[in-house]
């Protein structure tokens, strides 16, 4: 007989944060490389370069977070999840653009160092804290959340059950 281990809420949180951090690290590298490629090599403006890089990184982020970081949470449908994911990543992008715009247009900092510090370190860092909280609250739901039960289109309600070892938050 196999012993089932239930994780404490803190263990689940640490586990989610670790996976979210690894996915985020990969996506940060994508964001950093694409934004610098667009801005320095292709000559795009800083806000346009950051927008393009964030869209690309966010697509990879959704796949990694849905399939790995939060795969133990309820599935509420691709359309619902991805729509919310895009909205929340837009807010995260606005946070990064706000930091970048402040540096560029208020402080008049125009170098590559300022672009990376304000856009890719401060802006992305603040946006990441927001996204982790928002994904758990609105996108990748706990199965006990009332929104976790969705209509499958055939008049039946269902959601993906959470393995018992995942614990509860």
Secondary structure, 3 states (H helix, E strand, C coil): CCCCCCCCHHHHHHHHHHHHHHHHHHHHHHHHHHHHHHHHHCCCCHHHHHHHHHHHHHHHHHHHHHHHHCCCCCCCCHHHHHHHHHHHHHHHHHHHHHHHHHHHHHCCCCCHHHHHHHHHHHHHHHHHHHHHHHHHHHHCCCCCCHHHCEECCCCCEECCCCCHHHCCC
